[in-house]
């Protein structure tokens, strides 16, 4: 928390430590360099994931658009982080005090950084903090949007996959950014306070989980109905039911990872603020802070491994993977002996590609 004495304005910055000059030398400098390398690797993973979305389209355009924008918003956060780093390591100082400031949120005046005179160097920090808050809340609300999109797909069974309906992702994205933009500003100026500021993380996690269970149960029931004789669903509706059920099954691991990535750090911060657990060591503080910037690596990996064709394309990011795979296939999976007059069955293509190809033909 910082306070501008000239205007008596208070700002809640999404930073746990400030003015820590130890990161300018020694092993902490190595840790800082390692963080920057991981940021670059995260950017590469996100760009590769988006490229795979565009190359191999397994889901409806609306879901692909929302997933790509959901991931690409990370660049907003990393731009803000690069602006914040000089303030964290003490390269840019807000006060003359040589001591580091360690606090997440507090209403104790002794733990608030008081800036006697507002200078131009303060405003980039405030703007960057707003961007981090906006990214964090957009991530919280973004996973909820993916569930709402599947609700539309479950309701509009007749022609959802064959109709673009771009108004759905546009409406969801615009409404989300309006809500998160306003809420991020209120959090930044410390208007909401600590508990209201952290509540969307748990409220949205609960709503998302409940929405997933309900939509999955509805589509599972419909899918069982397809196997019964006398099913009255049209061909397009049958495709849509199968697509919804498949998408929800693939989203299970992703949902667990994203909800944990949001809830666990938030819960730790709450326990820190109310004093139920002692303050972490410096290296653990930076690991916890970077959980918001590095979690796309885990999210993208889980998402890509939910489909075989996505996984095979994603693993090409590993240097020498093609050669390793060929050697592994030669050693572990030797070509079976085929008797004369018999034929081998090629591996099944990804189910999503089959669905969309058959759907195009049916229309």
N, C-alpha and C positions, 0 to 999 in steps of 0.2 A: 504494500500500500504506500503510495506517495501522496503528498499534499503540497500544493502550490500555495505558499503563504500569501502571495500578493492577491490571489482571487479566492483563497480558502476552498479551492476545489480539490476533491479527493479522487484518486484513481486506483482501481484494483488491477494490478498488472499480473498476467499469467506467468509469473517468474518466481521461483523459490529462493534464488540467491542472486545478489547484486554485488558488484565491486569486489569480486574475488580475484585479487591480483596473482594468486598462486598459479592460475592457469596460463600465465605468461612465461613460465619457465618450469623446468623439471618434468617429472612424469605426467603431471597434469596437462602439460602442453602436448605430450604424445596422445593423451586421451582426447584432447580437443581436435587434433588432426585426425584421429580415428573417427570421431563423430562426423567430421566433414566428409571423409571418404564414404561413410555409411549413408550420408545424405545423397551423395552422388549415385551410389548403388541403388538407393530407393527410387530416385528419379528414373534410372534406367529400367528398373522393374516395372514401374507404373507405365512408362511409355511403351514398353514391350507388351504389357497386358492390354493396353488400349489398342495397339496394333493388331493383336490377336483377335480382339473383339470385332474389329473392322474386317479382318481377313476371314475369320470363321464365325459366321453368325448362327448361333444355336438358338437364340431366343428372339422374341418380338423386338422390333426396332425401338419401341418405347422403353423397354427394360434395358436394352443396350445403351441407349442415350443416357439414361439416368445413372447407370453403372459407370460409364466413362466420365461423366461430369463429376460424379461422386469421388472418383479416384484423382482426377486432374485438379481438383480443388486443393490437393496437397501442396501444389506449387505456391499457392497463396500463403500457406503456413510456413513453408521453408524460406520464402522471401522475407517474411516477418522475423523468423528466427535468425537469419543472417544479419538483420538490422539490430536485433537484441543482443547478439553475442558480444560486441564491443562494450556494452554496458555491463554485462555479466562478468567479464574478465577484468574490469577496471580500466580498460583502455580509454573509455569515455566516462568521466566521473560527473555525477549529479551534485555531489557535495564535496567538501574538503576533507571529510573523514576518511582515514586510511582503512578503517575496519569494514569487513564485508557485512552486508545486511542479509540475514537469513530469516525469512518469514513468508508464509503463503498468504495468509489473511489474518488480520487482527484489528480489533477496535481499541487496542491499548495504544495511547499516544506515544509511549516509549518505544514501540516497535514500528512506528510509521516514519517513513523518510520525509522530512520536512525540507522543502526546497525554498530557500529564502527569496530568491529572485528568479522568476521564470526566464529561461534563456532558450534560444532556438534549438539547442541540443535536446531539450526535453520532448519536443513535439514529435520527432521521428519515433521515439520510444513509445509514446502514447498511441500513435497511428499503428505501429507494428503490433502493439498489444491488442488493439481492436481487431486486427486481421487474425491473430491467433484465436481470440475468443470466437470470432465469426466462423473460422474453420472448425473449431471444436463443436460448436452448437450445430453447424451444418452437418457434421458427421453424425451427431446424435439424432437429428431429425431426418437425415438422408436415408438411414436404414429403415425408418418408419415409412418413408415414401415408397420404397421397394415393395413393402407389404401392401400398401394401398393400391399400387399398380396391379398386383396380382388379384386384388378384389375386383377391380374393373374387368380384368380378364376372366374372372369367374362369373361375373354377372352378364357380360356381353359375349355369351358363348357362340352366338350365331355366326358372327363374322369378324371377331376381334383380330385374329391372326392375318386376315386378308385385308384389313382396313388400317390405315396409318394412325388416324386419330392423334395427331401431334399435339392437340390441345391438352391431352392428359399429362404428358411429361412437362409441357410448358407451364400449365397451371400449377402442378405440384412443385416444380422448381422455383417458380416466381413467388408463390405463397411461402415456401420454405425460406427463401432468402429475405423476404420482407420480415417475416417473424424473427429469424435468427439475427438479422441486421439490427432491428430495434432492441431485441433482448440483449445482444452483445454490447450495444451502447449503454444500456441501463446497468449491465454488470460492470462495464469499464468504469463508469462514474460512481460505482459502489452504491447505486440506488437500491438494488435488490437485496443487498446483504449477502452473507455467506450461504445460508441454508436455502434460500430461494434460488440463488445463483447456481447451486449444484443439484437442485431437485430435478431439472429436466433429464439429467442422465439416468436416474432411476425410474422416473415416471415413464419416459419413452422406452426404456428397456422393458419394463413390464407390459406396456401397451403393445410393443412389437412382438414380444413372446406370445402374448395372448392372441393377437391377430394371426400369428403364424399357426398356432394350434387350431384355431377355428377354421381358417381357410384350408388348411391341410385336411381336416376332418371332413369338410364339405366335399372337397375334390376326391378324397378317398372313397367316400360313399358313392359319388357319381361314377367313379371308375369301376367299382364293383357292380354297379347297375349295368354297365356296358357288357358285362359278361353274362348277364341274365338274358334268356330268350324273350323276344318281343320288345327289345329296347327301342324307344321312340326318338332317340337322338339322331339328328342329321349327321352327315359325314363331317361337315365343318365343326359341329359341336363335339363330335367324338375326338377329333384332332385336338381341339382346344382343351378338353378335359384331360386328355393324356399329357398335353404340353404343360398344363398347370400343375398336374401331379408330379411330373418329372422335374419341373423347375423348383417346386417346393422341396422335393427330396434332395436335390443338389444344393439347395440353399441352407440345409440344416447345419452343416459344419461351419459355413460362412457366418450364419446367424450367431452361433455359439462364440466364434472367435471375435466378432465385432462387439457383441454385448460384453464379453469379458474385457476387451480392450478399452471399452468405455467405463465400465463399472468398477473394475479392480483399482485403477489409479485414482479414480474419484473417491472411492471408499477409503483408500490409504490417506488421501489428503484430508478428508474429514476427520479421521482418527488422529492425524497429526495436529490439526487445528484445535480440536477439543481436548488434546493432551492425553488421550488414552494410550498412545505409543510414543516413545521418545523420538527426538529428531534423528534422522538417518545420518550416517557418515556422508562425507562430501561426494564420494564416488556413487553412492546409492541415490543421492539426491539427483545427480545428473542422469542416471539411468532412468529414474522415475519421470523426470522431465522429458526425456527423449522418447518415452513410450508413445507420446502423441505424434512424434515426427517419424518414427521408424516402424510403426505398426502396419503401414501399407505393404511392407515386405511379407509379413505373415498373412495379411488379408488377401493379397494378390496370389500368393502361393496356394492357399487353401482354395481360392476360387478357380484357379487354373487346374488344380488336381481333381476338381469335381467332374471333369470330362476328359475322356481319353485323348481326343483330338487336340483339345486345348493343352493338355499336359505334355503331349509329344512336341508341340510347337514351343511351349514354354521352356522345356528342358534344353532347347537349342541355345539358350542363353549361356549355358555352362560351356566354357572353352573345351574343345575336344570331345564333346558329348557324342557327336555322330560316330566318331571313330571308336569310342568306348562302347557304344551301343552295338555296333557291328561286331566287335570282338566278343562282347557278352552274349550276343545272340548266337554267335558261331560256337561258343564253348558250352553255354548252358542249354541252349535250345538247338541241338543238331537237327538237321532235316530228317524227318521220319522216312522210313522205307515205305514206298508205295507199291503195292502189288499191281501186276498188269491188269488193265481193264477197270481199275478204280480211279476215282478222282478225289482231289483234295478240295476242301471247302475254304474259300478265302475268309479272312477274319471279318466279322461283322463291322460295318461302318458305324459311326456314332449315331445313336438313336435320334438325336435332334436333327441331324442332317437328313436322315430318312424322312422324318415327320414333315419337314419343310419342303422337301422335294416332292413328296406325295401330295402335300396340300396344294402346291402350285399346279400339279397336273390335274387335281380334282376340280380346281377352279377354271 
